[in-house]
Amino acid sequence: MERIVQTAGRNALGEFAPDFAHYNDDVLFGENWNNHDIDHKTRCIITVVALMSSGVTDSSLKYHLENARKAGVTKKEIAAVITHVAFYAGWPKGWAVFNMAKEVWAEDVPADSAKAAHAAEMVFPIGAPNDGFAQYFSGQSYLAPVSSDQVGIFNVTFEPGCRNNWHIHHADKGGGQILVCVAGRGWYQEWGKDAIPMKPGDCINIPVGVKHWHGAAADSWFSHLAVEVPGENGSNEWLEPVNDEEYSKLK
């Protein structure tokens, strides 16, 4: 294997902390990383695990994730490593590391897979086909539960052109829904009003009793978090599908 040479310590701290720079470049990397008692790929994985367990999610972690990829760690392998460590080091740390790992392994996503490319844009999973509510959707949608303890939160993903029927949220007290777009481009519309485009970061508050629909743009995958606002005797009233002609006018 090619010998590892590091100069980052001297480049950044050579004048301010020459001893630290020496230990970093000559000892940590010059000696330790060139020790062949552990193969390079395994050493990269161990380093990622150590940084993740310590809660280090800055540029140093990204550097070592990139090293791991160059050493032959596949997207499938790093996903398994992060998932395993998350059970022991903490679930939030897993989310943080996945955010960086998705950037590092982004080009491993098949270029011809629009669904996979869409999934790579967000931290939440696409989930399983939303078969339980398929009768209320035009097109294919997917559902991924995010939280069900205090407040119900679901990541809902729509393929291009997919949208749900007009519907109304009911509740005797409280209730309603909040939508937060997390990837792609979509639409939200209330009865009698113009449709509102949705892009990542947009938030829609839907009161009870308002007839509305939401879904993807015709040419884009779309995902939003659906947050169920707590209420008494809450229910959904599903109505007619969105008119194809009216939907086709949205650009």
N, C-alpha and C positions, 0 to 999 in steps of 0.2 A: 504494500500500500504506500502511496505517496506520503512523504513526511509532512505533517501539519506545521505551518509557520504562521505565527500570529504577531501582528504589530499594532493592534488596536490600543493596547495599553500605552505604548510609547507615543502613539499619535495623539491620544487624548490627554494623557497625564504625564508625559515624559518629563516635562519641566516642573510641574506642580507636585507630583508624587512619584519620583523616579523608582523608589523601592516597590511601590504597588505595581507600577508598570512592569517592572522586572518580574515580579511574582506572577503576574497575569500572563505575560508573553512567553517567558522562559520556563517557568515551573508548571503553572496550570496547563497551558497548551503545549509548550515546548517539550515537557517531560511526561506529564500525566496523560495528555491526549495521544501521545505517541507510544504509550505503553500498549503492547499487543496482547497482553494477557486477556483482554476483553476485545472482541472485534468491534470495529468502528460503528457499525449499525446499532449494535446493542448499547454501546456507550452513548450514542445520540439519544436513544429511547430513554435510557436511565436519566440523562440530563433533563430531558423534557419533563419526565415524571417528577424529578426533584424540584424543578422550578415551579411546576403546577402545584405541587403539594405545599410549597412555601408561599403560594399566592403571588408569585412574580409573573406578571402578565404585560411587561413592557417590551421594549425593543430587543432585549436580550433573549426573551423567550422566542420571539419571531425569528431571531438569528439561528437559534438552535432547532426550531422547527424546519427552517430552510436547510440546515445541515442534515437533519434527519431525512428529508426528502431526497437530498443529493446522495445520501448514503444508501438509498434503496428502500426506505420505508414507504409503503404504498398508502394511498388514501384509506383503504379498508383497514390496514394495520393501525394507522394513527387514530382512526375513529374508535377502534376496539381498545387501544391503549388509554385514550382519554376517558372513554366510558367506564372502563375498569377502575381507573384511579379516582374518578369522581365519586364512586361509592365509598371510598376511604378518605379522600381529601376534602370532599365537599362538592355538592351539586353546582353551586354558583361558580366555583372554580372551573368546573367542566364546561359550563356555558362560555366563560371568558376565553378559555383555550380553544374551544371549537370555533369561535369567531375569528381567531387568528389562523387556525389551521385551514379553514375554508379558503382564506385568501392565498395561503401558500400552495395548496393543492388545487386551486381553481382551474388551472389549465388541464387537469386530469379529467374534468367533466367532458363527456362526449359533445363535440361541437354541434352535432345534429339532434341533440336531445333538448328541446325547448323546455320540457318539464324539469330536467336535471339542471339546466342553466338557471331556471327560475328558483329552484330549491337552493342553489348556491348563493342567491342574492339575500337570503334571510336566515336568521338564527333559529327560527321555529321550523319543525318538520312539516312536510305536506300532509302526512298522515294517510289514512286508508280511504278508499272510495266511500263517499257519503251515501251509501245505499239506503240507509234508514229514512232519508229525506228526499230520495231521488225523484219521487213523484211531484215534489214541489219545486224542482229545478229544470230549466231548459239547458241541456248540456251536462257534462261531467263535472262534479265537484268532489272535494276531498275534505276530510275532517280530522283534526288532530287536537285532542283535549290537552290543555295547558294547565288548568287548575280546576278542581271541583270541590275544594274544601270550603273556603269562606265565600268566594264569588266564583261563579262559573265563567271560565275563560276558554275559548276554543279558537284555534287557528283554522279558518275556512279558506280553502283555495279553489279558485274557479279556472277552468281551462278557457282559452280565448272564446268569447261569445257566450259563455255560460252565465246565467243569472238566475236568481230565485224568483218565485212568483210574487205578485203583490201580496202583502200580508200586514197584519196589525198585531202589536203586542198589547195584551190586556192585563190589568191588575187592579185590585180594589184599592190598593195603597202602594206607593212607590212603583217599582218596576220600570220597564223600558229596556233599552239596549244602547251600548256604546260600541262603535266600530273604530278600529285603529288600523289604517293601512300599513302593512309591513313590507310589501313587495309588489311590483308590477303596476298596472294601471287599470282602474275600474270606474264604476259609476254608482251614485246613490241618487234616488229620486223619491220625492214625496208627491202624493196625489195632488194634481192641480198646479204643480210647480215645475220649473225646469230641472233637468238632471244636473247633478254636481259631479265634476270629475274628481277622482281620488287618486292620490299618489302617495308614496311612502312618507309617513309622518303625519298625514292628514287624519283628523279625528272628527267623527260624526256622533252627535248625541241624538238619540231617537226617543222621544217621549211616548208614553202609552197612548193608545187611541189614534195614532197617526198611520195612515195607509202608505206603504212605501215598498221599494224593492232595492236590491243592490247586487252587483255582479261585475264581471270582467268586461273590459273593452273588447271590441270584436277582434282586435289584432294583438292582444296581450294577455298573458297569464296574470292573475291577480290574487293576492292573499290579504286578508284582514283578520285581526283579532276581533272576535265577537264577545263582548263583556256583558254578562247578564246582570242587570241592576236588580238587587234584591227587592222583592215586593210580596204582597199578600195575594194569594190566589191568582198567581200569574199564569197566563196561557198565550198561545199564538193562534191567530185565526188566519189560515192560509186561503188565499183567494185566487183570482184568475192569473194565467201567465202574462208576462209582459208582451205586448203586441209586437210581432216581428217587424212590421213596417216602421213603427215608432222607434224601436231599438236601432234599426239600421240607419236612422238619421243622426245618431250620436257619433261624433268624430273626436 
